[in-house]
């Protein structure tokens, strides 16, 4: 494709110059997973995928289970985890303090890369709307997500509580923190009156526990949020980064017909389709959410600086949308939709070299 040859040349030179700054080869790579459901349910869906990674990398890839996003980011900061599937808010934290960067994004059927935060109630609940929930008579038991969860915590905190100037601790009878599935189970079992959830987990739950889903009703949905990123430590060996990039972007796309079918079947167990290329720019939407939440709560003396901070992030997102990384990511997906496998392969090689050269 036009311009890719010169970009690839520049990235190849940069990669050669940067190689010495990376950690050496590893005998094992830990893939960090935060369970939003019971680990026993989650593991079989990951086993085939991790085995395929191990074969592609020539290095054993094993799962590292963390009970919270914070624990997973901490493990990455200690280099106990080298790759992780994170929510966007947790990925922002990982980039800030765990030497991490985004390299891919999960995708849903039809190539969707967005989902919604939700508030759920029991199907028979008298609560019909957000306004009913925010009457704040201290009569409701409320469930919120992990503090590092985008949909379980940040989105409702920004779009609902910060926007309305409401403190959940004084609004509700009680506030309980748990993962998505635990909140859904509690709502279905009438132990919570209302809780945060999301459309992605609702899809998972519909497959895994359809009877329970019938006991749940959504009463609020947020504006679209970007689906989760995959992150790695920036100091991974460049050769491993290249292999990882090619594995993630090629999985379900560049094998034989039988290999692609098996890969897509493994992804379908996770309710995903082949991954999309991505980079740290996808985190700007969540950073804007976080900054907006702080802006709403800022005292008058700090509001001008807070407004400027939100505006700066919005400007960065606008620039990122037309930057080289985003253009390459978009071009990859355009080539896929048009059936241009040679173009996809060329762009994948360029992206792999670029990711590997980043520090």
Secondary structure by P-SEA (a helix, b strand, c coil): ccaaaaaaaaaaaaaaaccccccccccbbbbbbbccccccccccccaaaaaaaaaaacbbbbbbbbccaaaaaaaaaacccccccccaaaaaaaaacccbbbcbbbbccccccbbbbbcccccccccccccccccccccccccccccccccccccccccccccccccccccccbbbbbcaaaaaaaaaaccccbbbbcaaaaaaaaaccaaaaaaccccccccccccbbbbccccccaaaaaaaaaaaaaccccccaaaaaaaaaaaaaacccbbbbcccccaaaaaaaaaaaaaaaccccaaaaaaaaaaaaaaaaaaaaacaaaaaaaaaaaaaaacaaaaaaaaaaaaaaaaaacc
